[in-house]
């Protein structure tokens, strides 16, 4: 990754981290974005430069951030001795652990992505996550099972996430 791209990613992550606490209260709205930017001392022009796609792009970046956190945490674990299903289960758990400080934001994200105009963004984000998990755990399938594995994992992540959001244990 180029130094310029790395710098831009760091700026996006910093802005995202400033926005997330506001999303928990205001949802994915311009108010939450502006409040987070104000906390960080970032101008509206800078927000538009970092996220020209607006709210949807910031939501996509939230999913990308969660995926990168999952990968970083999985990189510290020796997956080799585990069975494939154990690796997949671990990846899902590690991702949820990374998201645990932002549980209410995840709830607001699911609400945002369930709107008809945002549904394609949610589908693309989900596919990116399940594909990343399967490749990370070592899946090399290229036949029909490639699609069934991803479809089944999307269902598992959806159901698990909905349960996890409401679980207080």
Secondary structure, 3 states (H helix, E strand, C coil): CCHHHHHHHHHHHHHHHHHHHHHHHHCCCHHHHHHHHHHHCCCHHHHHHHCCCCHHHHHHHHHHHHHHHHHHHHCCCCCCCCCHHHHHHHHHHHHHHHHHHHHHHHHHHHHHHCCCCCHHHHHHHHHHHHHHHHHHCCCCCCCHHHHHHHHHHHHHHHHHHHHHHHCCC
